[in-house]
Amino acid sequence: MTSVSRINRLTPYMFLAPAVVLLVVALLYPIGYMIYASFLDWRPSQYIGEAEFVGLRNYINLWNDEAFRESFGVTLKFAAVVVTLEMFIGVGLALLLDRNLRGMAALRTIFILPMMIAPIVVGLMWRYMYHPTVGIFNRTLKDWGFEPIPWLSDGTWSFVAVIIADVWQWTPFIFILSLAALQSLPQSALEAAEIDGATDWQKVWHIKLPLMMPVLIVALLLRLIDAFKVLEVILVMTNGGPGLSTEILSLRIYRTAQEFQELGVAAAMSNYLLILLIILTTIMFLYNKGAENRAERLRAAAQEA
């Protein structure tokens, strides 16, 4: 009997074992490898065991590297702008279209099409549209009597151009999640607010958005993490230029490893990015926990009413 109970206790761990092994091999080992490599002066021509151990030199030198600091700043600015715009536009569209409309299924399909296009194709498509002479934007401006815009040859405009491309591709992601959250809200809360004489804006601000907040926090976190890792679209559109105006950190890491052949330095950059994402994820999860508790209290109050 004792052996049977012991087997019963071990059974869940036996089922978890393959997943744990896969996690260690596919996630923890590469991260550990990257952390170890960041303490080395490692070049592609060497085995990792032949690289010189330099301690924290790569990390210290990066903070004295003006190009790295500028790329870090561009990354923060890019992520903040695109995620803010995508959240406002995506949630706004969901609130606007949260009703029974004819052709809603077809509209949703059209909305998610940008997400289904490969990033390389998105970068090429927008690069051609931003072309200074034959691109649709400058041709339209010329037809209307305006001067063409140097979309990809001016630092400020190139930053605006990559933001527009990212917002176009990923706003549907926020829209779909927000619409799903809206359609799963308890109708009792909305009906109680309507009986109390709440306006449409009051229902949005005091009922819908607080109940949607757990989903919105998860959507915000996913988009924030992805915004810090954008590579292909910017690589194809601007290659980080002109200058360093659109060189985000992931592109800097790629160039450091591929062009400058400094694998240890690239690993140190990756660890800086990893630390930043862990901090942001922790903050978002803590905030999401509070948002879930507030949403539960609001649902309970609506059911009591």
N, C-alpha and C positions, 0 to 999 in steps of 0.2 A: 504493500500500500504506500509505503514511504517512497519507493522508487517511482511509482505512478504519479504521485503528487509532485515529485521533483521534476519529472518529465513535463508535467502540465505547466510548472512554473517556467521551465526553460523553453517551452514551445514558442512563445512570442518572440524571444530573443533569436531563436533559430530562423524564424521568418524574417526578422529584421537584419540578420547577418549579411545576406547578399547586398541589400541596399547600403549597409554601412561600409562594406568592402568597396562597392562601386563609388561611394562618396569619397572615401579615402584616396582611391586610385585616381579618380577623375577630377577631384576638386582640391583636396588638402595637399596631395603630393605636388601638383603644379604650383600651388601657392607657396609651399615650402621651398620648392626649387627656385622660384622667383625671388623670394626673400634672401636665400643664400647667395644667389647670383648678384644681388644688389651690393654685396660687400666685396665684390671682386672687380679687378680690372680685366674684364673678359672680352676677347675679340673673337669673331667668327672663325678665325684660322686656328683657334686653340680648343682643346678639350677643356671642359670646365675645371677638371682637376689640375690643369696646367696654369690656370689663371692666377695672377698675384692677388693675395688677400690685402685689401686696402681699408678695411673697417668702414667707418662712416664717411670716408672721403667723398664718395659719390653724392651722398645726401647733402653734405656741407657745400660742395662745389655747385650743386644745383641752385641753392638759394643765393649764390653769388653770380649766377648766370642770368644776365638780363633777358636773354631770349626765353629761358624757361619761365621766368616771372611774368613776362608778357603773355606767353601762351597760357599760363595759369589764369591770368586775369581775363583773357579772351574767353576761356572756357567758362569761368564763372558768369561772365556777362551774357554769353550765348545761352547757357542753360537757364539763367533767370528770365531772360526775355522770351525765349521760345515757349518755355513751360507756362509762364504767366499768360501769354497770348492764347496758347492752346487750351488752357483751362477756362479762360473767359469765353472764348468763342465756342468751344465744345459744350460747356454747360449751358451757355446761352441758347445755342441751337436746340439742345435737348429740351429745355424749358419751353421754347417756342413751338417745337414740333411734338410735344407730349399731348397729343389729341388724336382722335380717329380721323385720319385723312385718307382719301382715296389715293392709291399708289404708294402708300407708306413703305411697303416691302421693297418695291423697286427703288425708292429713294434711299433706303438703308443700304442696298446693294451698291448704288452709285457712290454713296458716302465712303464705303470701305475700300473702294477700288485703289485709291492711292497707297493704302497700307500693303496691298498685295504686289505692288511693283517693286522689283529688285532695286536696291539703293544705287547700284551703278547706273541703271537705266534712268532713275530719277535724276541723278547728277548730270548725265548726258542731255536729258530732255531739257532741264532748266538751263544748262549751259548754252544750248542752241537757241533757246528763247531769249536769253540775255545777250546774244551776239550783237556787237555794236552796229552792224549794218543790215544784216538780213534777219535778225531776231524779231519776233512778233512785237515785243514791247517797243523797241525803238522805231520800228516801221510804223506802228500805230501813232506814236508821239509825233513822228515826222508828218504823217498824213493829217494830223490835227494842228499842225503848225508849231509844234514845240521842238526845242532842241533835244537831241538824243542824250541819254543818260549813260555815263561810263559805268555800267553795272559791275563789271568784273575787273576794271582797270583802276578804280579808285578805292582806297581803303574803306571809307565810310559806306559807299554804295555796295561794295562787295560783301560787307558784313550784313547789310540789309538784305541783299540777294539771298544769302544762305539761310537767313532767318525765314524769309518768305517760303523758300523751298521746304524747310523743315516743318513749318506751320501747315503748309498745304498737305504734306504727307501724313502727319500724325495727329492733327485735330480730329479726324474721324475716330481715332482710338478713344479719345476723351468723350466724344459725342455718343458712341455706342455704349460705353460703360455708364455714362450719366443717364441715358435714356432707359437702360435696363434698371438702374436704381430707382428712377422716377416711377416706372411702371410696377415696381414691387412695393411701393409705399402703402401702408395701411390706409384704406379709404376712410376708416372711422375717424382718424385724426383730421383729415381734410373736411369731412362732413361736419365734425364738431366745430371746426374753425369757421365754416360757412354759416352754421347756425348762429354763432356768436357775432356774425356780421363782419368778418374779416374780408378785406379787399384781396384781389388777386396778388398784389405785391406783398401784402402782409402774409398771405399763405406761403408764398415763395420764401420770404425771408425768415419767418418764424417756424414754419412746418417743414417744407420740402428740403431746403438746404440743410438744416440740422439733422434730419433723418438720412439724407444722402451722404453726410460727411464721412462716415467710415469708408464708403466706396470711393468718394472723391480723394481721400487721403491715400488710398492704395493706388489709384490712377495717377495721382501727383507723384508718388514715390517711384512708380514704374517709369514714368516719363522723365523724371529728373535723373534717374540712374542711366537711362538710355541716352539722354541729351549729353551726358558727360562722356559717352562712348561713341558718339557719332564720328564716323571716319570716311566711309566711301563717298558719300554725297559731296562733302567738302573737298575731298581729295580730287574728285573728277572735275568739280566746278572751278575751284580756285587754286588747288594745291597749297592752301594756306596763305596765299598772297592776296593782293600785292603786299610785299614786305611780310609782316607777321600779322596782318590785320584780321585774318580768318584762320590762323593756325591754332586750333584747339589742342588740348594736351594729348589726346589720343593720336593726332596726326604728328605731333612733336615726338612722341614715343616711337611711332613707326619710322620716322625719318632718322632718328638717333640710331635705331637698330639697323636699318637697311642702308642708309646713305653714309652715316658717320661711322658705322661699324663699331659702336660702343654698346655692347650688350649689357654690361654691368650698369651703366648710366641709365639705359632704357628700363632696366628692371627697377632701379631706384625710383624713376619717374612713375612707373606703374604702381609701386607701393604707395607713393604719395597720393595717387588717384584712388587707390583702394582704401586708404585711411579716410580720405574725404568722404567716399561713398558710405563707409561704415558709420561715420559720424552722422551723416544725413539720414541714413536708414534708421539708426537708433532714435534720433529725434522724432522722425515721422512715426515710428511704431509707438513711442510713448504718447505722442499726441493722438494717434489713432485709438489707443486704448481709452483715453479720456473721451474722445468723440463717440466711441461705441457705448460707453456708460451713459453719456448724456442722451444718446438716441434711444437707449433702452428705457430710461426714465420717461422720455417723452412718449414712447409707445405705451408704457404702462399707464401714464396719465390719460392718454387718449382712450384706452380701453375702459378705465374707470369712469370716464365721462360718458 
